[in-house]
Amino acid sequence: MMKKIIIISVALFVFITTIKAVKIKFTVANMSVNVAEGSIGVFVALEMHPNSFLEKESINSRGLIEFNDILYKDILEVVIEKTPLNNQTSSFFKLAAFSVTDSTTYGKKEDNSIIQGNTYVYRLVIVTKSGQQFNLAQKSIQTKIANPKMNCAKFNNIYRLAGHNNYQESVISPSNGGFYQTMSFTRVLELDVHASMNPTTWNWEVRHIGSGNKNNCGYGTSGDNPFGICIDDMKQWHINHPNHDVIVLFIDLKSDWNKYNNNQTPADLDQRLLSLVSNADMIYKPRDLLGNNLNSNVGDMQLAAQQNNWPSMGDLTGKFMFVLTGDGSKVSEYIADRSLNAVAFAAANVASVSDVVNLPGIWPGLKNDIVFYNQDYTDISNGAGNFASANRYINRVWHGNWATGPGTLTNSEYANAIDENINNIATKLVWATPSPTNGRPANGIQRIVSAENPLINNSRIYSNYENVTQAATQTITATNLIVESGTHYRMIAGGSIDLQPGVDLQSGSNVDVRIDDCENANYSLRKAKHQQLTQKQIDALMHELNKDLYNYIPKDENEVVGLTIYPNPTSGQFNITIKGNKEQVVSIELLDILGNTIFKTNESKSDYTFDLSGYPKGMYLLRTTINSTLHVKKIIFH
C-alpha cells in the first residue's frame, strides 16, 4: 500500500536547567511494511553530541536539543526505554542500550514487538559514570492499523509517498540507517546514477549532480558507495521484510551508456537488477504488463495499460519494479536494446499534456513502450497528471532543482498532487510524513468510487505471467470484457458481480470469482483459508448468470423460482425461503469472512431459520446449492 509512515512528536520533557550542554536528537517513527497492513514496527533513533559539536549546514544538525549540566565525558550509557500507554500505570523497561565511546554517539533500534492500534511511549535516558540517571526526552506514537482496501486496489489506482534523492547523506545519515532505513518509510525510491571510471563493483556511482554529494548506501558506511551497494541495501531490506508492498525504484541515468567502456550497458544494468532476487518472477517487468498477447493490435505497452492489465497491490506483494528515467536518448537506447527482455520500465520526462501524447525525445517507434511519466511539481497544474491517469499510466512528481537538490512538498502541495492523480509523490523528508489537507492520507487510493463500484468496460485482460485482479468493496459490473486464454484473472466483490452481455471468458482462461469484502479480508487470509471457488462452482455461477442475462432455461434441470433472505441486514435471526419444485435438492452453508463454516445443512425444504447471536458481527456468506447450481449471497450481521 500502497503505506503510511507518521512521525509523531510530543513535548520534550527536560529536567535540567543550566548552561553546559549535551546536544541530542531523538526520533520515533512508525515503520510500515505494507500500505494494507499498517505498522510492522517502530523505528527509534538517537544522536548525541558534545557541546563542542559544530553544526553543519545539513539536516543532521537540525532538531538538536540542548541538555544542561551533563558533560559528555561523564556519560556511561545511553538507554532507550519503552512502555505501552493504557488505562493502567505502566512501567518503562529497557529496549536498547548504547555505550559512549567517542565524541559522537548514534543509536537506532527497530521495535517489532507491537500490537496494532496501541500507543507506546519511548523514553531517552542517560546514565552517568557515577550512577546518576537522567530522563532526557520521551515521545509517544500510535501504531497504525491497516487500510485493507489498498490490497484490492489496482496498481494504477493508488498513490504513495515517494522518496527524492533519499540516498543523500544530508537527508538521512548512514548512522541513522541511511538508504536501507528509507525503505521502512517509503517503498518508492530514486537513485541518480552516473557512469564511473572504476572498472570494479557495478561501474556506476550514486550521487546528486555536482561534486561532494556522498550517498548513504551501505550499513553505517559513508562516501560515494557504488550503485551495487545501494542495490544490496534493497536486497537486505527485502530479506528482512519479505511481505512488503511493491518496491519501485526510479533509476535516473545521468551519463551515457558505457561512457568509460566499463560494460555499462543496458544488458549489464538488467543483470545487476536481477541479482536482487532468487527468482526473476519477483520483479514485475514490462513483459508482465504485456501478457501473452503480442500481436500488432494489442501488443504494445500503452494499450495494455489502457485496457486495465495492471495487477492489484495484493498481486504485487513482496515484489520489485524498476523504472529507468533520464533524457529521451538514454531511455530509448535501453528500450531498443532490451526489447521484450527488459527488466525495467522506461519513463519519459513531461511538462504538459502535449508531452504525454507526443513524448519528445523518445525515438520514433518506441513511444508505445512508455507507460511511466516523470514531472516537476512546478508543472503540475497543466493537467498532465490527470491526463496520464485517465489512460491508466503511472506518473511521478518531484520538487527541487539541480543546484539545491530535492525539496519537501508542503501539506497543501502534497494534497494538490493527490488531486492531480499523481501515483508517486516524491518528497525529501520521508521521515516526516506529510499530512495532506482535507483529511487525505499520505498513502491512499486515488479514485475511491471506482474502487467501490467499478465498471469494467471495453477491457481486454491478457496476462499469463501475473495475476490480474479486479476488486471492489461493493459491486463489479462488467461489459465488453474479454479475458484471454492463459490469463489468471480474479474478480472479488463485497456485494455482487454483474457480468453484462459482451463478457467473454475465453477457453483456457483461469478466472476466480469471489464474493468477498476488502474491508474484512486480505490476500493471505483468502489463500490460507482456501476461499477460491472451484472450477465447478465457477461454472455453476456462470450458468446462473447465463440464465439471468440471456433467458436461458435448460430443460434438464428443475428451475429455482426464487431465493429470499430476510431481514438482511439482520440483528441476529434471519429466514431463508426457497420456492421451486419439490424434487429439488438443497444444500445450505453459512461461512464467516475467513471461509470457516458456521453451520451447514442438506435438508431440502422451503423455509429455514438461522440465528447468528453469539457470533461476531460483520459480513457472512451464504452458499446455497440447489440442484448443483451455486448461489452466493452476503449476510450483514450488525
N, C-alpha and C positions, 0 to 999 in steps of 0.2 A: 501497500500500500501502500500502493502505494502505501508512511509512517509519519508518527508525529513526534517531534522532539521539542521538549519545552524546558527551558531553564527558568526555574522559579527562584527569585531571590527575595529574602526577607531581611529584616533589620539585623545588622551585626551587633552582637552583644559584647561590649568591650568593658573590661573590668579594671583597666589600668589607665592612669591619668597623667603621668609626667612626660617629659620631652624626649628622652632617649628612645630610639625606635628600632624595632624589627619590622620589616615590611612583609606582608603576606597577601596572597590572593587565594581564595577558596571557591572552587567551582563545584556545583552539584547539578546534574542534568539527567533527564530521562534518556535511556537508550531504547530505541525501538527497532527491532529486527524486521518487523513486517507491519506495513500500514494496516493490515487487517488483524493483527494480533496484539497491538498495544505494546507496552514496555516489556523488554526482556531483562531489564536490569537498570541500575542507577550507576552513573559514572561520577566518581568523586575525585577531584584533583586539587593539589595544593602547590603553591610556590612560596618559598620563604627566603628572604634576602636580608643581609645585614644592613645597618643604617648607612653604610658607605656605598650601598648599591647605586650605581649610576644609571639613571633612567635613560633609555634609548628611545628613538622615535619608532616605536614598534608597539604592536598591540600587547606584547608581553609585559610592558610597563604600566599598562592601563589597568585600573581596578585594584591596584596595590593599596592596602590599608596599613597605616602605621599603628604599631602597638608599642606602648611606652614602658620604661623601667625593665625591659628584658634585653639583656645583651646576648648577641648571637653565640658568643663563645661559652656562655653559661648553659646553653640548651643541650640536653642529653638526647631527647627523643621528641618526635612529633607524632601524635596519635590521632586517628580518625575514629570517632565513636558513633554509634547508631542506636536509635530507639524507635519502635513503631509508635505512632500517635493514635491513641484510642481513648475511650472514656475513662480508663483507669490510669493511675500514675505509673509510668513505665520508667525503668532504669536504663541508663546508657550502658552499652557493652562495647568492648574494643573490636573494631572492624579491621584495622590495619595500623601498623607502627613503622616509622622510618627513622633510622639513625641519622644524626647530624655529624657529617664527617668533613665537609668542605665549606667554602664560602657561600654557596647557594644550595638549597635543598629543594628537590622536587619529589613529589609522590603522587601516585594515582592508584585507584582501586575500582574494579568493576564489581558491583554488588548484585549478584544474580539471585540472592535469597529474598525474594519479594513476593507479595500477594497482590494481584491486580486490583487496582482501585484503592489500595491502602495509602495512607500518608505516613511518611517516615521523616524523622529529624536526624540530621548528621551534624556532628559537632567536631570542631578542630581544637585539639588540646596540645599544649606543650608541657614537657616535664623537664625541669632543670636538673643539673648535676647534684644539687643539694636536696633533691626530692620534692621540691615545690611543684604544684600542678596549677596551670593557668588555662581556663576555658576561654579561648580567643574568639570563636565565632561559631554560629550554628545557622543552618538553613534547612527549610522543610521543603518537601516535594511530594506530589501525589503521583503514584504510578498509574499510567494511562490505561484505560480499558479499550478494547478493540472496537473498530468500526467494521463489522462483518460485511458490509456492502462492498468494501474495497476488493475483496477476493472475487466477487461476482462481476465487478465492472471490467469492461474491456480495456486493454492497454491504452487505446487512443482516447478513452473517455475519462481518464484520471489526470490530475495534476499533482506534482510533487515538488517539495523543496529540493533545490539542486545546489551544488557547490560550484563556485567560480574561483579557479586558481587556489584551491584549498591545499595545494602542495607547497605554498609559500610559507617559509618559516615565520614570517610576520603575521600569519593568520593563525596557525596552530603550531606551537613549538614542538620539536621532536620529543622533548621531555614530557610533554602532556599527551603523548600518543601519536602526534603527527598525522600523516596521511592514513595510517591504519585506523586511528581513532575517529577520523572523519566519517568512516563508514558506519559508525554507531549512531550517527545523526542524520545522514542522508545517504541514499544509495544511487544518487545521480551525480556523477563526478566529472571533472575535466582536468586534463593534463596538457600543458603546452610542451610539445616535443620538438627538439632540434637535432639535426644531424651532428655527429661528433667525429672528431679525428681519432678518437680512441678506438682501435680495432677490436677491443675485447668486449666485455659484457654488453650485449644488446645494441651497441652502436648508436644509441640515442641519449641525449641529455634531457632532463626535465627542468625547465626554468622559465620565468617570465621574460619578456623581451628586455634586452639590456643586460648589463653585467652585474655581478654581485648578488643575483637573486638565487639564493640557495633554496633547495627543496627540503621538505620534511619527511621524505620517504625513508623507510628503514627504522627498525626498532631502536630509538634513542640515538641514532647516528645523526650526523649533520654534514652538509657540504656537497652539493651537486651530485647526489646519487643518480646513477643511470636509470633509464626507463624500466629496466628489468627489476630493480629493487622496488619500485612502485607497484609493479605487477605482482611481485612476491608478497607485498603487504595485502593486496586484494585477495590473493590466494589464501593467505593465512587467516584473514578475517572470515572468508567463506568457510574454511575448515572449522573455525570456532563457532560459527553461527550458520549452520547449513540450511536452515529454513527461511532465509531472508527473502524479502520481495526482490524482484529482479534488479540487479546492479547494472546500471547503464553508465558506461564510460565514454565520454566525448574526448577523442584524441585530436587535438588541434595541431596539425602538422605545420611547422613553421619553416621548414627547409625543403629544398628539392630532394626528390628521391635519389639515393646513392650519391649524395653530394661529395663525400670523401672516399668513394669507391670501397666502402666497408660493408658491402652487401646490405645496404639499407634499401631494400626493395619491397614492393607490395607483398610478395610471397613470404619474405622474411618477417614482415610485420604479422602476417597471419599465423606463421609458425610460432611466434612468441606468444600470441594471444591464446592459441590452442594449448600452450604449456600450462595454462591456468587450471585446466580441468582434466580429470581422468577419462572423461567421455565427451566427445565432441558435441553430443546432443545437449549438453549442459549449457551450450551457447546458442541463443536464438539468433539465427543467421538470415540473410536475405532469401536464401533458398527456402527457408521455412515459411516465410510470408507468401512466396510464390506458390508453394504447394506442388501438386502433381500435374498441374495444367499449364503447359508451356507453349501452347500454340500462339500464333500471332494475335489472336483475338483477346485472350485473357492471360497472356504470359508475361506482361510487364508489371513492375512493382507498383506503379501508381494505381493501376486498375485493381490490383489485389487489395490494396489498402481501401480504395473507394468501395469495394464490394464486401467490406466487413470481414476480411480474412485474418484480422488481428486476433491473437489469443486473449484470454482474460488474465487478470493479475494472478488468479489462482493457478492457472496453467503454467505460469512463469516462475512459480516459487522455486527458490534455490538456483536460479539461472543467471547468466550474464548476457549483456547485449553491448556491442561496441559500435560507435558511430565516428567516422572519420570526417573532420572538418578542416577547413583551410581554404586557400584560394581555389577557384574552379579548375585550374590546370592540374594541381596536385590531386584533387579528388577524382577528376576524370581519368587520370592515368591509373589510379587504383582500380576504378570500375572496369576500364578496358583490359587491364592486365589480369584481374582475378575473375571477372565474369560470374558464372554460377558457383564458383568455388570460393567466393568472398566470405570471409568470416565477419567483417564489419559492414554495417550500412554506410552509405555516403550521404553527407548533408550539404546543403547549399546555404550560403550567406545571403539573406534577403533583407530588403528595406521597404518593400511595398508589395501590394497585391500583384502588380505587374511582374515583380521579380519572382514571385511564387509560380506564376504562369510561365514566364519566359526563361527563368534560370540563367541569367547572364553569367558567362564564364564556364559553364558546363558544356563540354564538347557535344556537337550535334550527334544524334543517335543514341545518346546516353541519358537524356533528360528523364525518360520514363523510369529510370532506376533511382530517382531522388524522391524519398518519402519523409526525410527529416529536414528541418529548416532551423537556421540559427539567426537570431535577430538581436540588435542592440535595443535596449529599453527606450532610448530616445526616439525610436521609430515606431513605438508600439501603437500609437493612436491611428495609424494609417490603415488598419483593417487586415493586415497580412495574417495575423494570428487567427482571427475568426474565419478568414477565407481558407487557410490551411486546415483548420479544424473541421470545417464543413465538408472537406474532401477526405476526412479521416487520416490526414497526415499528422506527423508528430513534430511539435515545434518547441524551441527553447529560446528563452530570453536571458540576456546578461546585462550587467550595468557596470560601467567603468570606462577607463581609457588606457591607451598603451603606455602612458608615462607613469601613472599612479597605481595601476593595477585594478583589481576588482572593487566595485562599490557595493555598499549594503543598501538594499532596497528599503525604503520606509514602509510602514504598515499600509499606508494608502496606495503606494506604488505596487506592493505585493497584491493587494486586493484588485487593483486595476488590471494586473497581469492575469488574475483568475477570470475577471470579466471578459478579457480578450481571448479566453480559451487557450492559454498557453499551457502546455503539458509540463515543461521543466523550467522552473523559475529559479534562476541562478543568483545567489547572493553570496557575500563574502563570509559573514559570520554565522556559520551553521550552528555554532554553539548557542547563539541567542536566537531561538526560533521566532520568526515573525508572528505577529498577532494581527492578521488582516482585519480590517474594519467590517462592520455589519455581521459579525458572528461567523465569518468564513473560517474554516480550519486551515492550517498551514499545508496540510495534505488532504486531498479530498477527491470527490467525483465532480466533473465539470457540469454534466447535464443530468441532474438527479431525476428529472421527469422521465427521460428516456431510459434510465436505468430501472425505473419502477414499472413502466408500461411501454416497452419498446415496440415499435412497428418495424418488422423486417420486410423490406420491400425492394424488389429488383436486386437481390443479392445472390451471389454465386460462391459457395463455400467449397474450397478445393485444397485442403492441406492434408497430405498423408504423412507429414513429418511431425506435426504438433497437434495437440488437442485444440480445437477452436470452440469456445464456449459462448453461448448467448444466455445470459441470466437476467432475471427480473425479480423484484420483490413482490410483484403482483401478477400481471398478465403479459404473456408474449403473444403477439398477433403476427402471423407470417403470411405473406402473399408474394407470389413470384419469387419463390426461394428454390434454388437448385443446390442440392448437396451432392457433390461429385463422388464417384466411386473411389474408395480408398480413404475417404475423409473420416476422421474421428471428430464427431460433432455432438456437443451436448446442449440441450435446451432445458434450462432449470427455471421454474417459476413458482412463486409462493402461492398463487391462486389458480390460474388455469393457463393452458396453452391452446391457442386458437390457430389452427392451420387452415388458411383460406384456399380457394381454388388457385392453382398455379404452383403449389408446393410440390416439388419433385425430389423425393429421396431416392437417388438412383441406386440401382442394384450394386452391391458391393460396398456401399457406404455403411459406416458404423455409427448409428445415431442413438444417443442416450437421452430419453425423455423422462424428466423427473418433475414431480410436484414437490417443491421444497421451498424454503424461505431463507433468504440470505441473512435475515436478522437473527436466526436461531441455529444456523449450521455453518460449517466451513468445509473446505475440501478434505481435510484429513479425517473429519468425522464421517463424512459420507463414505469415504474409501474404507475406513476401518469397520463401519457397520454394514458394508455391502448393500448400500441403498440403490445401487444402479439396477434399473429394471432389466429383466432378462429379455432376450430377443422375442420369446413367446409373449411376454407382457407387452412389449412394444408393438408387436403385430396385432395384438388384441386391441390396443388403444387406437392404432391406425385404422383398424377395422371399424371401430365405433365412429371415428372421425369421417370415414368414407360414407357411412350411413347418414350422418348428420349433414355433410356437405353436399352429397350427390343423390340423396334419397335412395340409397342402395339398400334393398331389403332382400337378403338371401332367403330362399325357400326352405333350406335345410336346417334352419335353427328357429327356436321359439323366441320371438322378439320380446324384449322388455318394454312394457308400455310406459313405465315411469319409476323413478327412484327419487324419493323425497326425504330430506333430513330437516328436522325442526325440533326445537329452535336452534338456529345456528347464526351467530354465536350463541353459546349456551353458558349458563352459570353452573352447570353440573350435569343434569339429566337431559338426554335428548332422545328422540324417537326416529326410527327409520321405517318408511313404508315402501314396499315394492309391489307394483301392480304388473301382472303378467299372467302367463299360462301356469296352471297348477303343476305341470310336469317339469318346470324349470328347476335346475339345481343351483342352489345359492350357497356361497361361502363368504363370510364377512370377517375382516380382520382390521383391528384398530391398532395403530402404531404411534409411538411418540416421534418427535422430530429426529431422534438419533437412529430410528429404524427398529427400536425394541418393540416387540409385540405386547400390547397391553392385555387384550383378550381376542379370542378367535372362536368362531362357531361355524359349523357346516350344516346347521339346522335350516331346512327350507320352509319358510313361512312368509306371510305377507307383512307382519309388523314385528318390530324389535324395539326394545327399550334398553338403553345403556346409561350408566351413571359414572361420571369422571370424578366425583367427590373423593378426596383423598389423594388425588394425583396432582402434580404441579400444573399450574396454569400456563397456558401457552397454546401452540398450534399442534394438532394431531392430524394424522392421515387415516382416512377410512378407505380401505381397499375392498371393494365388493366384486366378486367374480360370479357372474350369472351365465350359466351355460358356456363356460370357458372364455367369456368376454369380460375384460377387466374394466372397472370403473374406479377412478381415484378422485376422492373428494377431500376437501380441507375442512376440519372442525376447529373452531376457535373456542377455547375454554377460558373465560375471563372471570 
